[in-house]
C-alpha cells in the first residue's frame, strides 16, 4: 500500500508547494496523516477544464479555490479533467501551465491529490500529465491514509466498452479496474485488505461516472461495472467502501447506498456514489429540453436522491469519528445538497 507524503515541488517551470508531490526525502506537510479518531475536512472537485478556448473553467476554478482556501480543509481531491484542449493535438504545455498556475492559488497548508481524467490522456497518453504528479507513477492509481479514513484513487477511463470514443481513446494503458485479475484490480484488492485496524471510513475516487444522471453523447455510465460477477462496483461495495466520488459527467448526482445493483437500506457493506463534475466545465450540456435531467437509464429503483446539471460547485466533507457529513456548495456560496452518514 502506497503511503503518500505531500510535500513541496513540481516541475521546474512551476514551483507549487501546495500541490502533491512524492518528495525525495522531504518532510510531509501538516496536512498529511491526521490523527486517527480525530475530525478532519476534505474538499472534492472535478472537471475544471482549464486551458481551453473559453475562460469559464478558469474563472470557476479560481473562485472555487478561493472558497476552499476560506474553509481550509486538510486536503483537496481533484477527480480529473483538470484541463481541456482546444483540439486533441493542442493539449500540451500551454493548457497544463494554465491549470498549474491557477492551482498555485491553493493554500500551502492544503494537500492536493490528483485523479486522471480522460482529458489528461489527450496528450501523450497520460504520460505528460503524470509527469506533474509523481505520485501517479506509471499507472495513475495510489492510496493514502488520513485520520481514521483510507483514501484510494483509481484510473477508470480506459476500462470501458466505449473507451474507443473520442475523448477516451487516448487513455492508455488500459488500466483494467473492471477486470478481475488485472494489475490495477490486484493492487486495489491488496490495498483494501491492508487497511489499518483503526480505519473507520473508506473513500474511493475515479473519473468516470458509474451512477451519474447526465445524458450526454459519449458520456454514458459505465454500465458493465455496475453488476455481474467480478464487476467493479459490487467489488468495492462488498469491500466496505463508504463513498465513491467521480466526475466526467458535468453534474451533481447523489445515490442512496447501493449494493449489487439495488438500493440498500443499511449503510454497512454498501456504497454511496457521488458524481461531482461541477468544477468549471460546461454545464447544462445539450440543454434541459434536449437532454432532460435526471437521466436514470438502468438506475436501481429509488436509488437516485438528488442532483443538478445547471450549477458549478465543490464538496466540503467532514469526518468526525463515526460521522461523515458533506455539503455541496455552488460558486455563490449556496448549498445545493447536504447529507450525513453515521456508523
N, C-alpha and C positions, 0 to 999 in steps of 0.2 A: 504494500500500500504506500503510495507516494505521500510524503509529508511536505506540504508546501510552506515555504518561508518567504512571505512577501518582504521585499527589501527595496533597494534603490537600483536604478539603472534601466536602460532600454537600449535602443541602438544609438550609435554615437551622435547621430544628427539631432536626436530629440531626447534630452535627459528628463525623464519624468519620474520623480521619486515616488509619486502617488500610485504608479502602475505596478502591477505584479511582475516580479522577476525572480527567477531562481538565482539568488545571489551566490557568487563564488566565495563562500566562506563569510558572507556578510551577516550582520546581526539582523534578526527579523524585526519588523516594525511592531509597535504596540498592538496593532490590530490582529496579529497572528496568535492563534491559540485560544485565548479566552480562559475563563475559569469554569470547569465542569460544575453544573448546578447553578451557576450564576446567570443573570439575564444579559442578553445582548441583542443588538438590532442589526439587520442587514437589508440592503435595498436591492431591487432587481429591475433591470430594464432590458429592452431588446429592440432590434430593428431601428437603430438610429439613422442609418442610411446617409451618413455624411459623405461629402465628396462628390456628389452628383452635380448635374447641371442646375438643379434647383437648390435654394438655400434653406428651404423649410426644415429639413432634417438637422442642419447645423444650428439653426435658431432654437429648435425644440430641445436638442441635446444640451446646448448651453443653459437653457432655462432649467432643465431637469437637474443638471449638475449643481446649479445654484441652490435649488431646493434641497438636494441631497446634502450639500455642504452645511446647510442650516440645521438639518436633522442630525448630522454627524453619526451615522451608523458605523459599526465596526468594519463593515465590508460592503462592496458593491459587486454584484454579478451581472455581467452583460451576456444575454442569451443569443448573441450572434447577429449577423448582418450589421456589423459596425459601420461598414462602408457600402456604397453603391457607385458603380462607374457609369459614365455617360454611355459607353459601349463596352462590350466584353473585351475588346482589345485595348482599352484605355483604363485599366483598373489598377495601375501601378502607383508610382511614388506620390504624385500629387494628391490622389484620392486618400491614401493612407496618411499622408502628412496632415491633412485637414483633420482627420479623426484624432490623431495623436496630439495635435496642438490643442484641440478642444478638451481632450481628456486631461491635459495638464492642469485644467482648472480644478480638478478634484483635490480636495483637502488631503494633505500628505499623511494624515492620520487614518485615512480610509483605504483599506486594501482593495485592489481591483482584480477581479477574477474573470477571464475571458472564456467564451464559448465560441466555437467556429460555426458561422452561418454559411449558407450556400454562396453568398456573395464574396466571402473571404476566399472561396475556391475559384473565383473568376480569373485570378491571375496566378499563373504558375502552380496550379493545382494545390492550393493551400500553403505551399512552401514559403511564399513571400510573407503571408500573414503570420505564419508560425514563427518566423524569424524575429518578430517583435516581442514575442512572449515565449521564452524558452520552456516554460512550464508545459506548453503544449507538445513539446518534443517532436517526434516524428509521427505522432498519432492523432493528437487532438483530444485525448482524454486523460483525466487525472482526478485525484481526490484530496481532501484535507479535512481536518477536524477543527472545530471551533466551539468552545464552551462544551455543552452537553449534546452537541449535534455533529453529525457526519455529513459532509457535502461531497457529491461526486458529479463530474462533468463528462458527458459522452459526446461523441461525434456521430450524429444520426442523419446526416444529409444524403449520403450516397447509398444507404442500405434500404432502398425502397423500389417498388416496381416502376415508378415513374422517374427514376434518377437520370434517365436519358433526356428529360425535358430541358429546354433552355433554362438556365439558371441553376441547374443541378448537375448537368452532365460533366462539368469540370471538377466536381468534388471527388477527388481521388486521394488516397486509395479507398476502395470500398471497405468501410470500417466493420461491417458485419454485426452491428449491435443487435439486429433482429435475427441473427443466425446462430443457433446453439453450436458451440464448439469453435466459433471464430476467435481470433486473437482478442478482440475487444470484449466479447462476451466472457471469455475465460478470465480476463483481467477483472471484470466487474464482479463476477461470481466470487473470486478470491477476495476482492476488496471488501465486499459486503460481509463475507464470513469473518473477516478480520476486524470488524468494528470493536471498539473498546467496550468493556463492561459497563462503563458509565454513560454510554450513548443512549439518549432518550429519543432523539429525533434524527431522521434521515431525510435529506433533501436532495433531489436529483435535478440536473439541468441539461438540456439539449436545445437544439434549434428548431427542428421540425416538429409540427404540432400533431398530437395523436387525437386530441379531443377539442380542436378549435371549431368555432361556429361561423367562420367566414367562408362564403362561397366565392371562389376566385379561380379562374382558369390556371391550371398547373400547380395549384397550391392546396389541393385537397388533402385531407387527413391520410396518414399512412395506415390505412385500414388493416393491412396484413399484420401489423404489430399489435393489434388490439386483442385478438383472440386466437386460440389454437395452441396446440402442443408446442412448447418451446418459444412462443411469441414473447416479445419484449415486455409488453405491459403486464400480462399475468406474472411474468418473472419478477418484476420489481414489486408488484402488489404482494405476492407471496413472501418476498424478502422483507416486507415491512417498511417500504419507502412511503413516507407520510405524504409528501407533496412533490410533484414533478412539474418544474417550470420550463416553459419553452416559448419560442417566438414564432417567426416565419409568417404566420398569418397576422395581418395588421389590425388586431382587435384585442379585446379582453374577453376571455371566456373562463368561467369557473364551473367545475363539475361538483357533484356530490362525491363522497368516497365511492370508488369503483373497484370491483373485484371480479375478474374473469368475465368482463364484458357486461356487467349489470350493476345497477345501483346497489350499494352495500350500506346498510344502516350502521353497522359497527365500524368504529374508526380503526381498530386493530387489523393488521394484515389487509389493508386496502389503501388506495391512493387517491388523493385529490389532484386533478390535472388543471393547471393554470396556463392559459395562453396569454402572453404579456407583450405582444408586439406593437406597443404604442409609443416607442421612444423617439419617433421623428419621421419615419417613413410615411408614404402617402396613405391616408386613411379614407374610409368610405369608398374603397375601390369598387368601381362599377356602379356606384350609386345605390340607393336603397330600393329603387323600383326595379332595376335590372337584377340586382343580387340582394334580395331581402335578407335581413339579419334577425334572428339567428338561423343559420342553415344547419339543420340537425340530422343530416343524412346518416342513417345507421347508428345514431346515438343510442345508448341504452335508455330504456324507458324511464322518464322522470329524472335523468341524471344531470340535465342542464339546469344550472341555478340562475346565472345572470351573465351579462356581458354587454359590450358596446363596440361599434366599429367607427365611431364618429369623434373620438377624443384621443389626444395624446396623454400619456400617463406614465407613472412608475409605481412600483410597490415598495412599501416600507413594512418590514416584518420584524416582530419582536418575539424572542424566545425567552420565557421566564419559567425555568423548571419544567413542569409538565404542561405548560400553557404556551400555545402558539397563536399569535394574532397578526393579521395582515390588514393594512389599509391600502387601497388603490387610489392614488391621488393624481388628479389631472393638473395641467400646467397653470391653471388658475388657483390651485390650492384646494379645490373642491374634492370631496371624497366620492368616488364612483361606487365603491363597494368596501365593506369591512366584514371580516369574519374571524371566528376564533375556533380553535380545536383544543380540547382539553383531554388529556390522557388519564 
